[in-house]
Amino acid sequence: MTYATDRIHEEIAYIAYHFHWSMEEILDLEHRDRRRYTEQIAALVARAAGEG
């Protein structure tokens, strides 16, 4: 089973948007680490939205 290309692009865009990292830096991450960053960003965004 392979990871969907669209999902990888979503993760790259999400991390790049929030952390301003390059695509190369993001793709160098292990899949597990990239998913963890997206989850952590989502938690930060949700928390910030709740504080507003």
Jmol script that loads the backbone (N, CA, C; Angstrom):
load data "model"
ATOM      1  N   MET A   1       0.848  -1.185   0.000  1.00  0.00           N
ATOM      2  CA  MET A   1       0.000   0.000   0.000  1.00  0.00           C
ATOM      3  C   MET A   1       0.888   1.242   0.000  1.00  0.00           C
ATOM      4  N   THR A   2       0.573   2.189  -0.833  1.00  0.00           N
ATOM      5  CA  THR A   2       1.348   3.423  -0.892  1.00  0.00           C
ATOM      6  C   THR A   2       0.512   4.583  -0.367  1.00  0.00           C
ATOM      7  N   TYR A   3       1.208   5.585   0.054  1.00  0.00           N
ATOM      8  CA  TYR A   3       0.563   6.779   0.582  1.00  0.00           C
ATOM      9  C   TYR A   3       0.122   7.641  -0.591  1.00  0.00           C
ATOM     10  N   ALA A   4      -1.094   8.100  -0.572  1.00  0.00           N
ATOM     11  CA  ALA A   4      -1.663   8.865  -1.682  1.00  0.00           C
ATOM     12  C   ALA A   4      -0.866  10.138  -1.951  1.00  0.00           C
ATOM     13  N   THR A   5      -0.589  10.351  -3.219  1.00  0.00           N
ATOM     14  CA  THR A   5       0.160  11.537  -3.633  1.00  0.00           C
ATOM     15  C   THR A   5      -0.539  12.818  -3.200  1.00  0.00           C
ATOM     16  N   ASP A   6      -1.858  12.856  -3.328  1.00  0.00           N
ATOM     17  CA  ASP A   6      -2.601  14.049  -2.923  1.00  0.00           C
ATOM     18  C   ASP A   6      -2.412  14.334  -1.439  1.00  0.00           C
ATOM     19  N   ARG A   7      -2.386  13.295  -0.626  1.00  0.00           N
ATOM     20  CA  ARG A   7      -2.219  13.469   0.819  1.00  0.00           C
ATOM     21  C   ARG A   7      -0.829  13.997   1.142  1.00  0.00           C
ATOM     22  N   ILE A   8       0.180  13.503   0.461  1.00  0.00           N
ATOM     23  CA  ILE A   8       1.546  13.999   0.675  1.00  0.00           C
ATOM     24  C   ILE A   8       1.616  15.485   0.332  1.00  0.00           C
ATOM     25  N   HIS A   9       0.997  15.866  -0.777  1.00  0.00           N
ATOM     26  CA  HIS A   9       1.004  17.274  -1.183  1.00  0.00           C
ATOM     27  C   HIS A   9       0.267  18.139  -0.156  1.00  0.00           C
ATOM     28  N   GLU A  10      -0.814  17.635   0.391  1.00  0.00           N
ATOM     29  CA  GLU A  10      -1.532  18.371   1.434  1.00  0.00           C
ATOM     30  C   GLU A  10      -0.642  18.579   2.658  1.00  0.00           C
ATOM     31  N   GLU A  11       0.053  17.522   3.071  1.00  0.00           N
ATOM     32  CA  GLU A  11       0.944  17.625   4.220  1.00  0.00           C
ATOM     33  C   GLU A  11       2.059  18.629   3.962  1.00  0.00           C
ATOM     34  N   ILE A  12       2.651  18.562   2.773  1.00  0.00           N
ATOM     35  CA  ILE A  12       3.729  19.484   2.420  1.00  0.00           C
ATOM     36  C   ILE A  12       3.222  20.923   2.475  1.00  0.00           C
ATOM     37  N   ALA A  13       2.076  21.175   1.853  1.00  0.00           N
ATOM     38  CA  ALA A  13       1.523  22.528   1.828  1.00  0.00           C
ATOM     39  C   ALA A  13       1.213  23.023   3.240  1.00  0.00           C
ATOM     40  N   TYR A  14       0.659  22.159   4.052  1.00  0.00           N
ATOM     41  CA  TYR A  14       0.257  22.525   5.412  1.00  0.00           C
ATOM     42  C   TYR A  14       1.476  22.896   6.261  1.00  0.00           C
ATOM     43  N   ILE A  15       2.493  22.055   6.217  1.00  0.00           N
ATOM     44  CA  ILE A  15       3.702  22.323   6.997  1.00  0.00           C
ATOM     45  C   ILE A  15       4.438  23.541   6.438  1.00  0.00           C
ATOM     46  N   ALA A  16       4.559  23.626   5.128  1.00  0.00           N
ATOM     47  CA  ALA A  16       5.255  24.760   4.509  1.00  0.00           C
ATOM     48  C   ALA A  16       4.561  26.071   4.850  1.00  0.00           C
ATOM     49  N   TYR A  17       3.244  26.072   4.816  1.00  0.00           N
ATOM     50  CA  TYR A  17       2.473  27.284   5.111  1.00  0.00           C
ATOM     51  C   TYR A  17       2.720  27.758   6.545  1.00  0.00           C
ATOM     52  N   HIS A  18       2.713  26.841   7.476  1.00  0.00           N
ATOM     53  CA  HIS A  18       2.825  27.216   8.883  1.00  0.00           C
ATOM     54  C   HIS A  18       4.261  27.382   9.365  1.00  0.00           C
ATOM     55  N   PHE A  19       5.179  26.570   8.855  1.00  0.00           N
ATOM     56  CA  PHE A  19       6.569  26.617   9.329  1.00  0.00           C
ATOM     57  C   PHE A  19       7.512  27.295   8.347  1.00  0.00           C
ATOM     58  N   HIS A  20       7.051  27.539   7.128  1.00  0.00           N
ATOM     59  CA  HIS A  20       7.869  28.178   6.089  1.00  0.00           C
ATOM     60  C   HIS A  20       9.101  27.344   5.745  1.00  0.00           C
ATOM     61  N   TRP A  21       8.952  26.028   5.787  1.00  0.00           N
ATOM     62  CA  TRP A  21      10.024  25.124   5.394  1.00  0.00           C
ATOM     63  C   TRP A  21       9.906  24.841   3.900  1.00  0.00           C
ATOM     64  N   SER A  22      11.021  24.498   3.277  1.00  0.00           N
ATOM     65  CA  SER A  22      11.008  24.156   1.853  1.00  0.00           C
ATOM     66  C   SER A  22      10.453  22.750   1.653  1.00  0.00           C
ATOM     67  N   MET A  23      10.054  22.469   0.419  1.00  0.00           N
ATOM     68  CA  MET A  23       9.540  21.145   0.104  1.00  0.00           C
ATOM     69  C   MET A  23      10.610  20.085   0.364  1.00  0.00           C
ATOM     70  N   GLU A  24      11.844  20.392   0.054  1.00  0.00           N
ATOM     71  CA  GLU A  24      12.927  19.443   0.274  1.00  0.00           C
ATOM     72  C   GLU A  24      13.080  19.112   1.759  1.00  0.00           C
ATOM     73  N   GLU A  25      13.007  20.141   2.604  1.00  0.00           N
ATOM     74  CA  GLU A  25      13.122  19.909   4.048  1.00  0.00           C
ATOM     75  C   GLU A  25      11.987  19.018   4.554  1.00  0.00           C
ATOM     76  N   ILE A  26      10.800  19.266   4.047  1.00  0.00           N
ATOM     77  CA  ILE A  26       9.638  18.499   4.495  1.00  0.00           C
ATOM     78  C   ILE A  26       9.710  17.065   3.987  1.00  0.00           C
ATOM     79  N   LEU A  27      10.107  16.885   2.738  1.00  0.00           N
ATOM     80  CA  LEU A  27      10.206  15.540   2.181  1.00  0.00           C
ATOM     81  C   LEU A  27      11.339  14.731   2.821  1.00  0.00           C
ATOM     82  N   ASP A  28      12.314  15.407   3.392  1.00  0.00           N
ATOM     83  CA  ASP A  28      13.392  14.713   4.090  1.00  0.00           C
ATOM     84  C   ASP A  28      12.923  14.091   5.405  1.00  0.00           C
ATOM     85  N   LEU A  29      11.769  14.538   5.896  1.00  0.00           N
ATOM     86  CA  LEU A  29      11.232  13.976   7.130  1.00  0.00           C
ATOM     87  C   LEU A  29      10.714  12.559   6.883  1.00  0.00           C
ATOM     88  N   GLU A  30      10.822  11.730   7.892  1.00  0.00           N
ATOM     89  CA  GLU A  30      10.181  10.420   7.842  1.00  0.00           C
ATOM     90  C   GLU A  30       8.676  10.641   7.805  1.00  0.00           C
ATOM     91  N   HIS A  31       7.957   9.726   7.192  1.00  0.00           N
ATOM     92  CA  HIS A  31       6.500   9.844   7.101  1.00  0.00           C
ATOM     93  C   HIS A  31       5.877  10.065   8.475  1.00  0.00           C
ATOM     94  N   ARG A  32       6.288   9.282   9.445  1.00  0.00           N
ATOM     95  CA  ARG A  32       5.746   9.379  10.811  1.00  0.00           C
ATOM     96  C   ARG A  32       5.975  10.772  11.386  1.00  0.00           C
ATOM     97  N   ASP A  33       7.154  11.329  11.164  1.00  0.00           N
ATOM     98  CA  ASP A  33       7.467  12.665  11.689  1.00  0.00           C
ATOM     99  C   ASP A  33       6.650  13.737  10.982  1.00  0.00           C
ATOM    100  N   ARG A  34       6.474  13.590   9.671  1.00  0.00           N
ATOM    101  CA  ARG A  34       5.668  14.560   8.914  1.00  0.00           C
ATOM    102  C   ARG A  34       4.230  14.554   9.399  1.00  0.00           C
ATOM    103  N   ARG A  35       3.681  13.367   9.631  1.00  0.00           N
ATOM    104  CA  ARG A  35       2.313  13.266  10.158  1.00  0.00           C
ATOM    105  C   ARG A  35       2.223  13.886  11.548  1.00  0.00           C
ATOM    106  N   ARG A  36       3.231  13.675  12.349  1.00  0.00           N
ATOM    107  CA  ARG A  36       3.225  14.247  13.702  1.00  0.00           C
ATOM    108  C   ARG A  36       3.229  15.771  13.645  1.00  0.00           C
ATOM    109  N   TYR A  37       4.021  16.344  12.753  1.00  0.00           N
ATOM    110  CA  TYR A  37       4.033  17.803  12.604  1.00  0.00           C
ATOM    111  C   TYR A  37       2.665  18.319  12.171  1.00  0.00           C
ATOM    112  N   THR A  38       2.023  17.638  11.225  1.00  0.00           N
ATOM    113  CA  THR A  38       0.703  18.107  10.795  1.00  0.00           C
ATOM    114  C   THR A  38      -0.304  18.038  11.942  1.00  0.00           C
ATOM    115  N   GLU A  39      -0.218  17.004  12.758  1.00  0.00           N
ATOM    116  CA  GLU A  39      -1.117  16.889  13.908  1.00  0.00           C
ATOM    117  C   GLU A  39      -0.856  17.982  14.933  1.00  0.00           C
ATOM    118  N   GLN A  40       0.409  18.274  15.177  1.00  0.00           N
ATOM    119  CA  GLN A  40       0.760  19.322  16.138  1.00  0.00           C
ATOM    120  C   GLN A  40       0.348  20.704  15.635  1.00  0.00           C
ATOM    121  N   ILE A  41       0.542  20.959  14.360  1.00  0.00           N
ATOM    122  CA  ILE A  41       0.111  22.236  13.789  1.00  0.00           C
ATOM    123  C   ILE A  41      -1.399  22.372  13.931  1.00  0.00           C
ATOM    124  N   ALA A  42      -2.130  21.310  13.603  1.00  0.00           N
ATOM    125  CA  ALA A  42      -3.591  21.352  13.709  1.00  0.00           C
ATOM    126  C   ALA A  42      -4.023  21.657  15.141  1.00  0.00           C
ATOM    127  N   ALA A  43      -3.346  21.073  16.119  1.00  0.00           N
ATOM    128  CA  ALA A  43      -3.677  21.337  17.519  1.00  0.00           C
ATOM    129  C   ALA A  43      -3.401  22.803  17.872  1.00  0.00           C
ATOM    130  N   LEU A  44      -2.290  23.335  17.402  1.00  0.00           N
ATOM    131  CA  LEU A  44      -1.965  24.742  17.666  1.00  0.00           C
ATOM    132  C   LEU A  44      -2.980  25.678  17.019  1.00  0.00           C
ATOM    133  N   VAL A  45      -3.378  25.368  15.794  1.00  0.00           N
ATOM    134  CA  VAL A  45      -4.355  26.194  15.089  1.00  0.00           C
ATOM    135  C   VAL A  45      -5.699  26.153  15.806  1.00  0.00           C
ATOM    136  N   ALA A  46      -6.111  24.966  16.226  1.00  0.00           N
ATOM    137  CA  ALA A  46      -7.378  24.817  16.937  1.00  0.00           C
ATOM    138  C   ALA A  46      -7.350  25.573  18.267  1.00  0.00           C
ATOM    139  N   ARG A  47      -6.238  25.469  18.967  1.00  0.00           N
ATOM    140  CA  ARG A  47      -6.114  26.177  20.247  1.00  0.00           C
ATOM    141  C   ARG A  47      -6.149  27.695  20.031  1.00  0.00           C
ATOM    142  N   ALA A  48      -5.450  28.168  19.012  1.00  0.00           N
ATOM    143  CA  ALA A  48      -5.441  29.601  18.720  1.00  0.00           C
ATOM    144  C   ALA A  48      -6.840  30.086  18.323  1.00  0.00           C
ATOM    145  N   ALA A  49      -7.569  29.277  17.567  1.00  0.00           N
ATOM    146  CA  ALA A  49      -8.909  29.650  17.152  1.00  0.00           C
ATOM    147  C   ALA A  49      -9.851  29.724  18.361  1.00  0.00           C
ATOM    148  N   GLY A  50      -9.644  28.868  19.326  1.00  0.00           N
ATOM    149  CA  GLY A  50     -10.460  28.862  20.521  1.00  0.00           C
ATOM    150  C   GLY A  50     -10.161  30.021  21.449  1.00  0.00           C
ATOM    151  N   GLU A  51      -8.955  30.554  21.349  1.00  0.00           N
ATOM    152  CA  GLU A  51      -8.559  31.680  22.196  1.00  0.00           C
ATOM    153  C   GLU A  51      -9.021  33.008  21.630  1.00  0.00           C
ATOM    154  N   GLY A  52      -9.389  33.016  20.348  1.00  0.00           N
ATOM    155  CA  GLY A  52      -9.768  34.258  19.688  1.00  0.00           C
ATOM    156  C   GLY A  52     -11.122  34.643  20.031  1.00  0.00           C
TER     157      GLY A  52
END
end "model"
wireframe off; spacefill off
backbone 0.3
color backbone group
